[in-house]
Amino acid sequence: MRNEKKILFESCKIVQSLITKLYEKAPDNVTFEQAGMRNGLEVVADYLKHSEVEIALEHLLYMINESDITCPSDVKENLSKITKKYKLEDIGSS
């Protein structure tokens, strides 16, 4: 589980960086009307701190699927393995 937490946190840092860059370019993008987008790293870190790995993963997937970012393939691959374990919809499945 420790490895999953690390993968989720590192993946979230990448995703949050992409969302922040999108915000800098297009602050009026509909992505930012959604809760937990601009502070997603904080949200995920809090869930991980309380060992709520599945909820952290769900929030991270929400950040990816509901935003206009292009998630790097290595992040997708890492998260895909964890989503299968928790039987969640994979990135882009919703």
C-alpha positions as CSV (number, residue, x, y, z in Angstrom):
1,M,0.0,0.0,0.0
2,R,2.9,2.4,0.7
3,N,4.0,2.0,-3.0
4,E,0.4,2.8,-4.1
5,K,0.4,5.9,-2.0
6,K,3.7,7.0,-3.5
7,I,2.5,6.4,-7.1
8,L,-0.8,8.2,-6.4
9,F,0.9,11.2,-4.8
10,E,3.6,11.5,-7.6
11,S,0.9,11.1,-10.3
12,C,-1.2,13.7,-8.6
13,K,1.7,16.2,-8.6
14,I,2.1,15.7,-12.3
15,V,-1.7,16.1,-12.9
16,Q,-1.9,19.1,-10.7
17,S,1.0,20.7,-12.5
18,L,-0.9,20.2,-15.8
19,I,-4.1,21.6,-14.4
20,T,-2.2,24.7,-13.0
21,K,-0.6,25.3,-16.4
22,L,-4.1,25.1,-18.0
23,Y,-5.4,27.6,-15.5
24,E,-2.6,30.0,-16.3
25,K,-3.4,29.8,-20.0
26,A,-7.2,29.7,-19.7
27,P,-8.6,30.6,-16.3
28,D,-12.2,30.7,-17.7
29,N,-12.0,27.0,-18.7
30,V,-14.9,25.0,-17.4
31,T,-12.5,22.6,-15.7
32,F,-12.1,25.2,-12.9
33,E,-15.8,25.3,-12.2
34,Q,-15.5,21.9,-10.7
35,A,-14.7,21.4,-7.0
36,G,-11.3,20.0,-6.1
37,M,-9.5,20.8,-9.3
38,R,-7.3,23.7,-8.4
39,N,-6.5,22.2,-5.0
40,G,-6.6,18.6,-6.1
41,L,-3.1,17.7,-4.8
42,E,-4.1,18.9,-1.3
43,V,-7.3,16.8,-1.5
44,V,-5.5,13.7,-2.6
45,A,-2.7,14.2,0.0
46,D,-5.2,14.5,2.8
47,Y,-7.0,11.3,1.7
48,L,-3.6,9.5,1.5
49,K,-2.6,10.8,4.9
50,H,-5.7,9.1,6.4
51,S,-5.0,5.9,4.4
52,E,-8.0,6.4,2.2
53,V,-6.2,5.2,-0.9
54,E,-9.3,4.3,-2.9
55,I,-10.9,7.7,-2.3
56,A,-7.6,9.4,-3.2
57,L,-7.5,7.4,-6.5
58,E,-11.1,8.3,-7.2
59,H,-10.4,12.0,-6.8
60,L,-7.3,11.8,-9.0
61,L,-9.2,10.0,-11.7
62,Y,-11.9,12.7,-11.4
63,M,-9.2,15.4,-11.9
64,I,-8.0,13.6,-15.0
65,N,-11.3,12.7,-16.6
66,E,-13.1,15.9,-15.9
67,S,-10.3,18.3,-17.0
68,D,-9.0,19.3,-20.4
69,I,-5.5,18.0,-19.7
70,T,-3.7,15.3,-21.6
71,C,-2.4,12.8,-19.0
72,P,1.0,11.4,-19.8
73,S,1.1,7.8,-20.8
74,D,3.4,6.7,-17.9
75,V,0.9,8.2,-15.4
76,K,-2.0,6.4,-17.1
77,E,-0.2,3.1,-17.0
78,N,0.7,3.4,-13.3
79,L,-2.8,4.4,-12.4
80,S,-4.4,1.8,-14.6
81,K,-2.8,-1.0,-12.5
82,I,-4.2,0.5,-9.3
83,T,-7.7,1.1,-10.7
84,K,-7.9,-2.6,-11.6
85,K,-7.0,-3.6,-8.1
86,Y,-9.9,-1.4,-6.7
87,K,-12.2,-2.3,-9.6
88,L,-12.7,1.4,-10.6
89,E,-13.2,2.8,-14.1
90,D,-10.0,3.5,-15.7
91,I,-8.8,6.8,-17.1
92,G,-11.0,8.0,-19.9
93,S,-13.6,5.2,-19.3
94,S,-16.3,7.5,-18.1
